């Protein structure tokens, strides 16, 4: 950490500031600089301070936030509001064998790979994956609970380096405002409207028929290629008795029309994920 910044904080907070406290304050100020609204939680918890308004006190003003730290203490946990932030969080729990979000993703045919993602680990061994929301997606229409150990969080979230039960949240990857776009498989999972049991019927499509026709004519769009391949593949694979090999050949052909085609290896991986998801959905009575 910058020694000048640390010195300034020590002058401001006096004896309250220890190394961990300084990390919390600096992290909260950096979040505001990234454009997020920050609020404080009781030390070591996810609970707002008594007498506070919780997320309704969230601010983008560093001076206001500093006054909160002075009022409640430099050890306060930090959180941000997700509404209006253009971020959502996939909360993956791993509390028990029967509530393990990673296992649920595997059963859905989705390979969890966090190498290029922005994520944080939680004190209870959970994972928070941060994604940017597409401009045309209304997060208020999304389901929250999308499977055992899987939740889409759209309102507020506690962040590193906050502490709970003596264990800290830990941040990995780039900053929050550099998170990747919400993947199509997650949009599809969260857009399904459940009927009974695990059956899902109505789906809110990411792309219209006209947009998919444009893909066939012009190829996949740079910046949307992964999502478009996933969506297009799933759309055709959901047609009864269609030959998956024909779908794969068509996806490869459309990719070749793209201004910047994806490598075959990536197309293969995305198509395989779409195929496994449709097989799983069919076995559960969906689509």
N, C-alpha and C positions, 0 to 999 in steps of 0.2 A: 504494500500500500504506500501511497505517496506520503513522505514524512511531513511535508508542509501541510497537507490535508489533515493528517493525524494530529499535528500540533494545534491546528486551528480548532479541531474538535475537542481536544483536551482543554483548551482555554475556555471553550463554550460550556462543556459539561463537567469540568473539574474532576473530582475523584470518582464520578460515576463511570468514567470511560476506562474499560479494560480492553484487551485486544479483541475479544469476541464482540463486545459492545460496539467498538469502532467498525468492525466488519458489517454489522447489522445497519448502522447508520449510513455508512458509505454505500452499501448495496441499495438501500432505500432511495438515496439521492440519485444513484445511477439509474434506477428504474424511472424516476420522474424525468430525468434527462432523456430517456428513451420514449417518453410520452405517456407513461402509465400513471394511473391514479392509485396512490398508496395509502393504506391505513394501518393502524397498529392493533395488535392483539395482546392479551395478557401474557406475561412472561411464561414461556414454556408450554403454551397451550394454543388451541385454535379458537379460543373464546374471546369475544370483545371485552374490553375493560368495563367494569360496572360504571354506569353513568355515561358511557360513550354511546355513540350510535352505530358502532361497528363500521360496515362498509359504506354507510351513508356519510361517514366522516372522511372518506377517501379524498385525497387532494393531489393536485399536480404542482402545488406551490411548495418549494423547498423550505421557505420560512415557516409556513404553517406546520409542515411536518416536523421541523426542528422544535417548534413549541410543543408538539405532541410528545416528543421524546423527553423534553424537559418536564412535562406534566406527569407522564406515566413511567418514565425510567428508560435508560439507555439499553436495557436488556430486553425490551419489548420485541415480540415477534412481528414480522412484517407480512403484509398481504396486499394483493392488488384486486381491483374490480375488473372482470373480464368483459362486462357489457360495454359496448362502444370502443373496445380495445382491438377488435378484429382478431381476437385470439379465442381458441377453445382449448381445453385440456382433456386428453384421454387419461383417466385415472385407472391404472392397472393395479388391482389388489393382489397380494400373494399371501394372505393371512393364513389360510387353511388349504389343504389339498382339494377340498370340494368348492373352494372359492378362489381359484387361481386364474387370473385374467390371461396370463401367458398360455396356459393350457387351453383356455377357451378360444384364443386366437388360433392356436395350432389346430384345434378341432374344426375351425372354420376355413382352414386351408390358407391362413395368413401367416407368413413368416415374419416374426418380430425381429427387426434389425435396426438397432438404434445408432449405428455408426455415424450416420449423417443427420441425425435428429437433434433437436434441442429438448433436453429432458432433465428432470430432477428425481433423485431418489428420496423417499420419505422415511421418517424414523421407524415405521412399521414394515420396512422392506417393500414398500410399494413403489410405483413408477408413475411420474407425471410427464406425459408427452405433450408438448406444446405445438399447436398448429395454427397457421393463419387461415382465416375464413374467406372463401371465395366471395367476391362482391355480390354475386347473385344468389347467395344462400342465406336464408332467414334462420338463424340459430334458434329462434323461439319455437320453430316447428320441429326441432330435433328431439328424439327420445333421449332420456338421460341414462337409464339402465339398459344396456344393449347386450348383456350377457353376464354369466357368472364371473364376478370379479372385474367387470368392465363398466365404467361410467363416463359419460360425456359431461364435463363440467363447463357451464357457460356463464356463471354468475360471478364467482370470486374464488380465489385460491391463495393458500399460504405458500410462501417462497423461501428458498435458501437465502441466508444461512440460519433461518429460524430454527428453534430447538423445541423438541417435545419429548418428554420422558428422559431428558438428558442426552438425547441423540439428535444430531443436526440434519436438516435437509441439505442435500448436496446438489450443486448445479453442474451440468455437463453440456458440452457443445458451445454453440455461439450464444449471443445475447438473444433475449426473447423476441425482439423486433426483427430478428433474422431467421425466425422459425420457418420451416417448410410449409407449403400449402397443404391444407387438409386433404389427405388422399381419398380417392374415389371409394375405396372399400369401406372407409370409415363413414363417409357421407351416406353410402348405401345402407350400412348397418343402422345408422342413427335415423334414417329416413323411413325405415319400415314401420308400419303401424300394426302392432300385434293384435291377433284375434283371440286365440286361446292357446294355452301351453306355450310352445316355442314357435308356433306357426306365425308367419308374417305374410300379409297379403299386399295391400296397397303400397306402392313405392313411389317416392317423389324423384323423378329422373333429374339427373344433373344436366343433361343436354336434350334439347328438343329434337324432333324428327328432322326438321330443317337443318339444324346444326350437324346432325349425323350424316345427312346427305352431303353437306359441305365437306365433311371429313373425307368421304368417299371420293369426291371430286378433287379436292386440293391437298389432301393429306392431313396429318395431325399438326397442331399448332405448337410452335416452340413455347415452352413454359407450361403447356397443358398436355404435353404428349403422354406422360404416364397416366394421368387421369383419363384422358380421352381413350387410350388403348384399353384401360381397365373397364371403362363404362361401355364402350362399343363392343368389346368381347363379351361382357356379361349380358348385354342386350340381346345379341344373336344367340349365345349359348342357351338363353332361357327359352328359345323357341323349341317346341316339342319335336323330337326326333331329328333335329338338325345334326349333321355330321361335324364334330369338333374340328376335324382336319380341314374341312372347307372354310370354317370360320378362321382358323389359324392362317390359312393361305391368303384369305382376304385381308386380314390384319397386316400381314407382311407386305402385301401389295400396296395398301394404303400408306403404310409407313415409308415405303420407297418413294411415294409421291411427295412426302413432306419436305419442306425447305431444308430442314436439318434432321434427317432420319435418326432414330435411335439405333444403337448397335443391336445386332440380332440377339445377343445374350440378354439384354435388358427386355426386349420384346418377348422373348421366351419366358422369362421370369414373371412378367406381368400377366401374360396369357395363362400361364400355369396357375397363378394365384386366382385369376378370374374363373378358370375352369373348376378348380377345387372348391371355390365358394359356391358355384352354381350346383355342383354335385351335392354339396352339403345341404344347400337350401332345398333341393329337390327331395332329398331323403327325409327332410323335416316337414315336407308338405307345402313348402313355400313356392312363391313365384307362379 
